[in-house]
Amino acid sequence: MIEKINCTSKIHFDVSFSEPQAHYADIKMSITEIQADFIDVKMPVWSPGSYLVREYSKQIERFTVEDQMEFEKISKNTWRIYNHNKSSITLNYHVYGFETSVRTNFINADHAFIVPTATFLHIAGRIAEPVTVRFFPHKLWENISTGLEKIGQNMFYASDFDILYDSPIEIGNQDIWTIQASNVVHEFAMVGGGTYNKERLTADVKKIVEEETRIWGSNPNKRYVFITHNYQSGGGGLEHLNSTVLGASRTAYSNENSYKTYLSLIAHEYFHLWHVKRLRPKALGPFNYDQENYTTGLWIMEGFTSYYDNLILKRCDFFSEQEYLNLLANDFTTVLNRPGHLIQSAAEASFDSWVKYYRQDENSPNSSISYYNKGAMLTVLLDLKIIASSNGTKKLDDVLKAAYNHFYMQLNRGFEELEFQQLVEEVTGITVKEIFEAAHEHSELPYNHYFNLVGYEIIDINADSKNLGIGISYQKNDGIQTVTAVERGSSAWDGGLNVRDELIAINGIRLDMKDKEYDYFMQHSTAGELLDVLIARDGIIKNLKIEIRPNSKKLFRIQPLKEQSEEQKKLAQFWLS
């Protein structure tokens, strides 16, 4: 097998680490059987699953071509090499990596986390060709964890660059163990230590794997790798075809709530091996690695997954019913407290993720939402409608299995959003047009109409709150209190307070560092009263008149109706089991 792959692979990489303490990887790329006057080698500008152009080529340096071949850089991520009738080329470059995330290289004396899109060049027009990679770990590193196919000592194979780019690599001394679940070997690779209990984690993850495999009907992998980076403070995850990279805090496993948060992250990223990596919108593969790949469908991909991650933990008995409902209600609280929910739809948030979601600023809450949270809100409505309309014989699980079989297993292609809606309606026999249309609109659906179908209601427990406010957030630093956010439509917004304004005094009373005076005015003023707010803006003193108003912040709770019918109780049990 090794010999066959070596013979058919015309592109090969050697990766070594001569200066890991300085955060560098040394890359040698060997190319054979060239039949053109020149070739263009390119580095991706983004990583699938993380929808932002990250300009990975900025970390390449000392690019050279052996045998004094002529080359030139023709774009930000493209080098043109003139081969002068030679059939093979060897080039060398160094990659710097010192950013802590699941989507960027991180190299130091202890280990190397290699993100292939940020590391390996491909040949324009030859992305479908097989490739081999050999690693030369630092002398103190013993282990390599990756979803790539191993074909020899520290040697790996990918059938094409899409596979290579979707296979992160961890090299170091990570704690490794394996489990068998759903007839798939699962490798755990724990980096950075931590307070995890292997036996408990193994048993809990096995439950998650088996429940998700049950939902989808089959598991497409023979082997799957969980790479977890444990930091003093960490989080986040990124899905891949047969692996995932997770971030966690070292001590999170000792706290029951944070441990469940980690399990929810596992459930989320593992769900993606079906929902995104295989069942997907057309825009999400094959990829154009040179530019943005636009889709309005991230509310389906991430929204459905965000709905299911905690629901799966409820089904596995990690969450009580109320714990799960509280987490679901938090999606509503998060979105509906952002004025941006009236400005940006879930579909717009999906399409604009490239310029907005990963580039949050002080005005983002006023102008945007998360397709994760809003998508989850729409997904629960879809599930509840399916359950109620089928009298408890079908749920969203049935739709997902049918969509996976139809678009991935049978057609082997991505879907258009309308196609997905039509499949939902075909499988369930009901119309779901209003929910799919709501993903493209700025208005909100009557949420209780759907929750009431299964005997529940969603309520704002702050609806009768007497709290007052002016609609700002601020921070304190070195005795200076600075506005960090101004809520759209608030009295501060209308009265002209700006982010970066320094708050000095209210009604002639200087504000202290313990919020005593500020809190006093918020608690003892009268709604409609004008406050005289003294500020400094870019060093210039200003007086503003700011009206104090009732606090508009919502806090949602999902709870059973006081009087549930037997039919509603049956549907609720079906929903939550």
N, C-alpha and C positions, 0 to 999 in steps of 0.2 A: 504493500500500500504506500509506504513512504517513497519508494523508488518511482512509482507511477505518478504521484503528485509532483515530485521534484522535476520529472521529465515534462509534465504538461504545464507547470507554472512558469511563466516567462517573467514574472515580476516577484522580486524577493526583497525583504527588508532584514537587516541586522540592527538590533537595538542594544546599545550598551550604555554604561553609566560611568564615565571617567571622572565626573565632577558632581555626584549627587548632592553633596553638601551645599553646592552652589545652585542646585535646582535645575540641572541640565540633563537631557537625554541626548545621546549621540546616535544619529540615524544614518545608515548606509542603505541606499536603494539601488538594486541591480536590475537592469532591464535587458532582455535579449529578444532576438528576432524582430528587430526594428526594420520596417520596409518603407520608410519615408525620409525625406531630406531633413526633417526636424520633428521633434515631439514637444508638446506642451505638457508640463506637469503642474498639477493644481492642488491646492489645499482647500477643503471645505470652509465655508464661512459660518456654518452653524451646525448644530447637532440635532438630529431628529428627536422629537419629544420636548425640546426646549426651544421655543419659537422666538428666537432673537438672533440677529446677525452679530456674531461675536468676534469676527475678524481674527480667526486663529492664526493666520499667517503673520500677524504682528510679532509672534514669539519665535519665528524662524530667524536664525542668524548663521553666518559663516557658510553660506551655500556655495558649494564648489562642485565641479565636474571633473572627474579623473581624465587622464590623457590629454589635458589642456584643451578639451573641447570648448568651442565657443558657445556662450549662452547669454541671454539677456532677460531681464524681468519686464514683462509686457503688461501686467496688471497687478493689482494689489495682492493677488493670490496665485499668479501664474508665472512660471519661468519657461522660456522657450530655449530648447537645447538643439543645436545644429550638429548632426551626427557625421556629416561628411562621408557618407557611404559606409560607415561602420554599422554593424548589426547589433551591437551591444553598447550599453552606457552604464556607468556607475557614478552615482552622485552622492554627496555627503552634505549633511546639514545638522545643526544643533537646535533643539527645541527647549525653550525655557518654560518651566511650569512651577508656579508657586501660588496658585489661587485655590482656596479651599471651597470646593463645590462638587456636585455630582456630575458636572458637565465640563470641567476644566482639568488640565494636568496639574498634579501636585507631586513634586519630587523633593526629597530631602535625604539626609543620611540614614533615616530609618526605613524608608520604603519609597516606592514609586507607584503612583496611580496614573495609568496611561489611558487617556481618552483618544481613541483612534482618529476621530475627525479632527482633533487638534494636533495630531502627530504625523499621520501618514499622507503622503502625496499620492495622487492617482494620475494616470495618463488620460488626457482628454480623448474621448471616444473609445476608451478601453476599460471602462469602469466595470464591465461585465466579465472581465477576465479573472481567473483564479490568482491567488496570491499566497505566498508563504512568508512567515515572520519567525525569526530566531532571536531569542533574548539571551543576553549575556548579563545576568544579574550581578549586582555588586557582590563582592566576596562574602559579605556578612548576611546576605539575603538567601533564604532557602526555598521559598514557595512562590508559585505562580498560580493565580486564580483567574480564570476567564471562561467564557462560553465558547471560545474558539476550539476547533477540533485539534487535539494534540496528535502529532504524527512522529514525534521523536523527542530526544532530550532537549527541552526548552524550545521546541520547534512546533509551530502551529500553522494551520491551513484554513483558508476561507475560499469558498467557491467563487466569490466575486467581492468587489469592494463594498457593496451594500452590506454584506455579512461582516466584513472586517470592520466597517465603520459602526456597526451595531454591537460590537463586542468589546467592552471595556476590559482592561487588564490591571490586576493588582499584583505587584511584585514586592516581596518582603518577607516578613516573619509572622504573617497573620495566623490566627488560630483557626484551624480548618477541621471540620467534621462533616459527615454526610448522613442523610436520612433517606429512606425510601417512602414515597407517598404517591398514591395514584399511579403506580408503576413507573415513576420517574425518580431518578437519583437527584437529590438536591444537596448541593454543597453550600455550607455556611463558611464564609471567610470574614472573620472578625478582626478588624484593624484597630490598634490603639488601646487595647485592653477594655475593661468594663466590668460591671457587676452582674452580668447576665448569668443565668443558671441554664446550662446547656440542656439538661434533661427537661426542664419546664419549657424552654423556648422550642426545643425540638417537638415536643408533644403539641404545643399550641400552634405552631406553624403547620404541622401535619394536618390539624383540623381545618385550618384555613385552606390549604391546598386541596383537600378532599372535598370541601364544600364548594369551592369555585369550580373544580373539575366536574362536580355533579351538575352545576348550573349549565355549563357549556356542553356537557355530554361526552367530551373526550379531552385528553391532554396531548397537545401536538409535540411535546418535547420528550426526549429520552434522558436529558440531563439539564439541570437548571442551577444557576449560581446566584446566591445572595451575597453581595459584597457590602459590608457595613463598615463605615468609617465612624469610629467613636471619638468624639472630641469633648473638651470641657463643656462646650455648648454646641449642639449640632442638630440638624434636621434636614428634611427634604429628601427627594428620591427621583430617580429617572429610570424609565422602563426600557428594556431591550428585548430582543427576540427570544433569548433563552437565558437571560440574566437580568439583574437589577442592581443599581448602586443606591445605597441608603445612607443617610446621615443621622447620627444619634448622639445623645449625651452619655458619657461613660457611666454615670450614676443613675440614669433614667430607669434602668431595669429594677432598681430597688424600690421605686415608688410605683404604687399600683396604677395610678392615673397615667403617669408618663409611660409606663410599660404598655398599657393598653393603646396609647397613642402610637407607640412603635409598632404594635401589632396591626393597627389600622393602616399605617403606612405600608407595611408588608402586604396587607390585603389589597390596598389600592394598586401598588405597582405590579403585583402578581396578576391581578385582574386584567391589566394592560397586555399581558402576553397574548390574550385573545382579542381584547377590545382596544384597538389602536395598532398593535403590531401585526394583526392578521385581518380582523374585521375593521375596516377603516374607510374614511372618505377617499375619493380618488386622488385628492391633492397630497395625501400622505403616503405616497409611494407609487411608482418609483420616484426618487427624489431628485430635485435639482439642487446640488450642493453649493451652487454659485450665488444663489439669491433666495429671497423669501418664497415659501410655498403656501399660498393663501387658501384658506378654507373658512366658511362660516360654521363648520360642523364641530368645532372643539367643544361646544356646549353639550353635544351628544357624547363625544369621546371622554372628556374629563368630567362632565356633569354626571353622566350615568355612573362613571367609576366612583365619583365622590359620594354619590348616593349609596352605592353598593358597599363601599369599604366598611363603614360602620354597621350596615345592615348584616353583612356577613359575620361580623363579630357578635352581633346580637344572636344570629342563628347558631353560632358556636358556643353560646352561653358565656361569653366574656363580658357582655353588657346586660344589665337588667333592662326591662322594658322602658322604665323611666329614664335611665341613663341614655339609651339610644334615642328616645324622643327628644331629650334635651339637646343632644348633638345635632339632630335634624333641625330642631327649632333654631339653633344657632346660625344655620345657613340663612334663614329668613331674617334674623336679627342683623346679621352682617350686611346683607344686600340692602334691605329696606331702610337701614340707617345711613346709607350712602346716597346723598342727593344725586349721584351719578346714575342711579337706577332709572331716573326719569330722562336721562340724556343718552345713555348707551344701552342697546339691547344685548341679549346674550349672543346673538349671531354677529353683531358688530364687534363685541368684545373678542370673539373668536378671530374674526378677520383682522382686527387691529392689534392682536397680541404682539405682533412684531414691533410695533412702535409704542405700545402703551403698557401692556401687562408687566413686562420686565423692566420698564423705565418709569416707575412710579415717582411722582413728585408731590409737592404740597397741595396741588390742586386735583390730584387723581381721584380722591373720594368724591369730589364735586362733579366729575366729568366721566367717570368710568365705573364699571363693576367687574367682578371676577366671573368668568364663564364656568369656573368650578362650582361656586356657590349657587349662582343663578341656574346653572344647568341642573344641579341637584334638586333645586326647588321645582323645576319643571318635570324632572324625572319622577319624583314621588307622586305628582299629580297623574302622570301617565300610568304609573303602576296601580294607583288606587282606582283609576277609571277602568282599567282592564279587569282588575279583581272584582269590582262591583258589577260591571256589565256582564261578566261571565258567571255570576253567582258563585264566585269562589272556586272556579275550575281552572282558571288561567291567571298568570301573572306575567310581569315583564321578563322573568326568566325564560318563558316559552318563546317570547319574541327574540331574545338574544340568541338562543340556540338555533332558531330558524334562520336568523340573519347570518349567523356564522356559517351554517351549512350552505346557504344559498350563495352569498357573495364571495366567501373565501373558499369553501370546499368545492363548490360546483363551478362557479364562474371565475374564481381566482383573480378577482379584481376589486377595486374600491367601489364605493357607492356614491350616488348623488343623494342629497338630503331628501328630495322628493321621493326617490326610490325607497329610501329607508322608511319614510312615513307610509308609503303605500304597502310595504311589507308588513308593517305593524297592523295596518287595517285589514290586510288579507289574513294574517294569523289570528287576529282577535275578533274579526267581524264587526268592529265598531269604527266610528270616525274619530280621529284624534287631531283633526285639522286645527282646532282652536289652540291646542298646546304647541304644535309646531309653528303656527303663526305667531303665537305669543313670544317665541324665541327671537322673532324679528321685529317686535314692537316694544314700545317704551311703557305701555300701560301694563297693569297687573291683572291677573286672573282672579276670580272670586275663590280664594284658596279654601275657604270653609265649605264651599260646595263639594269639593273633592274629599276633604277630611271627614265631613259628615256622612259620606257614603259608607264609611267603615266604622262609624260611631265615635269619631274623634272631632276635636275642634282645635284651632290655633287661635290663641288670644294674645293681645298685647297687655302684659301685666303692669305696664307703665302708663296705660291709657288714662288713669285717673290721678297720675302723679301731680303734686303741687310744686315740684322743683322748678326753679327758674334758672335762666342762663342767658348768655349772649352769643353762644355758638362758636367758641374758639378752643383751641388747644395751645398750650404754651409750655416752655421748658425753662428751667432755672440753671444758670451757669455763672459762677463767680459773682453772685449777687445781682445778676441781671436776669430779668424775666422777659423772655422773647416769644412772640406769637409764632407758632409753628404751623397752624392750620386755621382757616376761616371757612366755616360751613356755608355753602350756597343757600341763600334765602334767609339766613339768620340775621339778627339785628346787627351783629358785627359786620356782616357782609354788606347790609344796606347802609350802615353808618360809616363805612370806609376804613375799618381796621384792615391792615395788611399783614401778611406773613413777613417776619423779620422786624416788625415794630417792637420796640422795647416798651413794656408796660411800666409806668412809673407811679401813678397815683390814680385813685378813683374818688371823686367828690372831695378833693383836697387832702385825702389821707394817703400817705405814702404806703405802697404795698410792701409787705415784709416777705422774707424768704420761706416762711412756714405756711403761707396761704391764709393766714388768720384773717386779714382784712378782706382779701378777695372773697373768701368763703362767706364772710359776714354779709357782704353786699348781695351775694347770690341768694342767701338764705333769708335776709330780712328786708329786702326791697319789695316793692309792689309791682306786679305785672303792669307794664305800660310806663313805668317810671323811667325818666331819662337820667343816665349816669354821665357825669362829667369825667371823661377818661383822658388822662395826661399821658402822652407817649413821646418817644424820641424815634424819629424816622431818618435814618442816615445822618444822625447827629443833629437834626433839626427838631425842636420841640413843637408839638402840636397838641391842640385840645380837640377832642371829638365828643359829640353827643351820641351815646349809644343807648338805645331802648332795651330794657330788660324784659324778657318774654318767657312764657312757659317753656320748659325744656321739652324739645320734640323727640328726644331719644326713645326708641322703642325697645322692648325686651319681650320676645315671644316665648310662649310655652305651648306645647302640644299636649292635650289631656283628653281623657275619655269624656264623652257627653254625660251629663248627669243621668239621663235616661237612655240606655242603649237597648235596642231591640235584640232579640235572639239572633236575627239574621245579621245585624251589624256586628255582634260579638263573634259570630262565626267567620265573617269576612276579616275582622281585625286579627283573629288568631291566624288565619291563612296569610295575611300580610306580613305579620311579624315572626313567622316560623319558616 
